[in-house]
Amino acid sequence: MAEMDEHERKIVNEFCHLLEKSKQLFNGLRDLPQYGHKQWQAYFGRTFDIYTKLWKFQQQHRQILDSKYGLKRWQIGEIASKIGQLYYHYYLRTSETNYLNEAFSFYAAIRGRAYYSRTNKDDRNVQM
């Protein structure tokens, strides 16, 4: 990371916190049973909330995250992909097609914006 002032450090730290929290919640979804778990909607809601916050945060602070954190396009694509996966799995649980449409729109955006087209293999080895 390049040298940062206090404001930039706070932005990078907040991004890292949101990223770690989002990973924890997303991974926790795997532990939920496919059927019969009464708390799944609340857990999905918390996961959606953190990913929404993460997505907006990286958009608002993209310049600082690019220069000070070294944010790569494929990392933005990973966040978008996780949001698409959340929508798809919510659709699978509810059969509400608007969630399927949202999942499709995220995957279409990932493809249209070519988040993975210029990915260097060395960059992909860095864990998000």
C-alpha positions as CSV (number, residue, x, y, z in Angstrom):
1,M,0.0,0.0,0.0
2,A,1.1,3.5,-0.8
3,E,1.6,6.1,1.9
4,M,-1.8,7.3,3.2
5,D,-3.1,10.2,5.2
6,E,-5.6,9.5,8.1
7,H,-8.7,9.9,5.9
8,E,-7.4,7.5,3.3
9,R,-6.4,5.0,6.0
10,K,-10.0,5.1,7.5
11,I,-11.5,4.4,4.0
12,V,-9.2,1.5,3.4
13,N,-9.8,0.1,6.9
14,E,-13.5,0.4,6.5
15,F,-13.4,-1.3,3.1
16,C,-11.3,-4.2,4.6
17,H,-13.8,-4.5,7.5
18,L,-16.8,-4.6,5.2
19,L,-15.0,-7.1,2.9
20,E,-14.2,-9.4,5.8
21,K,-17.7,-9.1,7.3
22,S,-19.3,-9.8,3.9
23,K,-17.1,-13.0,3.5
24,Q,-18.1,-14.2,6.9
25,L,-21.8,-13.8,6.3
26,F,-21.6,-15.2,2.8
27,N,-19.7,-18.3,4.0
28,G,-22.3,-18.7,6.8
29,L,-25.0,-19.1,4.2
30,R,-23.4,-22.5,3.3
31,D,-24.1,-23.7,6.8
32,L,-27.8,-23.0,6.6
33,P,-30.0,-26.1,5.8
34,Q,-31.7,-26.0,2.4
35,Y,-35.1,-26.4,4.0
36,G,-36.9,-25.8,7.2
37,H,-34.6,-23.2,8.8
38,K,-36.7,-20.4,10.2
39,Q,-33.9,-17.8,10.4
40,W,-32.7,-18.0,6.8
41,Q,-34.5,-14.8,5.7
42,A,-33.0,-12.7,8.5
43,Y,-29.5,-14.1,7.7
44,F,-30.0,-13.4,3.9
45,G,-31.1,-9.9,4.8
46,R,-28.0,-9.2,6.9
47,T,-25.8,-10.6,4.1
48,F,-27.6,-8.5,1.5
49,D,-27.2,-5.4,3.7
50,I,-23.5,-5.8,4.1
51,Y,-22.9,-6.5,0.4
52,T,-25.1,-3.5,-0.6
53,K,-23.0,-1.4,1.8
54,L,-19.8,-2.8,0.4
55,W,-20.9,-2.2,-3.2
56,K,-21.8,1.4,-2.5
57,F,-18.7,2.0,-0.5
58,Q,-16.3,0.8,-3.2
59,Q,-18.2,2.9,-5.8
60,Q,-18.0,6.1,-3.6
61,H,-14.3,5.6,-2.8
62,R,-13.0,3.9,-5.9
63,Q,-10.2,6.4,-6.5
64,I,-8.7,6.0,-3.1
65,L,-9.2,2.2,-3.1
66,D,-7.5,2.0,-6.5
67,S,-4.5,4.0,-5.5
68,K,-4.0,3.2,-1.8
69,Y,-5.5,-0.3,-1.5
70,G,-4.7,-1.6,-5.0
71,L,-8.3,-2.6,-5.8
72,K,-8.4,-4.7,-9.0
73,R,-11.2,-5.0,-11.5
74,W,-11.6,-8.7,-10.8
75,Q,-12.1,-7.9,-7.1
76,I,-15.0,-5.6,-8.0
77,G,-16.3,-8.5,-10.2
78,E,-16.0,-10.9,-7.2
79,I,-18.2,-8.6,-5.1
80,A,-20.8,-8.3,-7.9
81,S,-20.7,-12.0,-8.4
82,K,-21.4,-12.7,-4.7
83,I,-24.4,-10.3,-4.9
84,G,-25.6,-12.1,-8.0
85,Q,-25.3,-15.4,-6.2
86,L,-27.2,-14.1,-3.2
87,Y,-30.1,-13.0,-5.5
88,Y,-30.0,-16.4,-7.2
89,H,-30.1,-18.4,-4.0
90,Y,-32.8,-16.2,-2.6
91,Y,-34.8,-17.0,-5.8
92,L,-34.2,-20.7,-5.3
93,R,-35.7,-20.4,-1.8
94,T,-38.7,-18.2,-2.7
95,S,-39.4,-18.9,-6.4
96,E,-39.9,-15.1,-6.8
97,T,-38.7,-14.3,-10.3
98,N,-37.7,-10.7,-9.5
99,Y,-34.7,-12.2,-7.6
100,L,-33.8,-14.2,-10.6
101,N,-34.0,-11.1,-12.8
102,E,-31.7,-9.3,-10.3
103,A,-29.2,-12.1,-10.4
104,F,-29.2,-12.0,-14.2
105,S,-28.6,-8.2,-14.2
106,F,-25.6,-8.6,-12.0
107,Y,-24.1,-11.3,-14.2
108,A,-24.8,-9.4,-17.3
109,A,-23.1,-6.3,-15.8
110,I,-20.1,-8.5,-14.8
111,R,-19.8,-9.7,-18.4
112,G,-20.6,-6.4,-20.0
113,R,-18.0,-4.5,-17.9
114,A,-15.5,-7.3,-18.5
115,Y,-14.3,-7.4,-14.9
116,Y,-12.4,-10.6,-15.6
117,S,-11.2,-10.1,-19.1
118,R,-7.8,-8.5,-18.3
119,T,-7.2,-10.5,-15.2
120,N,-3.5,-11.4,-14.6
121,K,-3.1,-14.9,-13.1
122,D,-0.8,-13.4,-10.5
123,D,-3.5,-11.0,-9.4
124,R,-6.0,-13.8,-9.1
125,N,-3.7,-15.7,-6.7
126,V,-4.2,-12.9,-4.1
127,Q,-7.1,-13.9,-1.9
128,M,-9.9,-11.5,-1.7
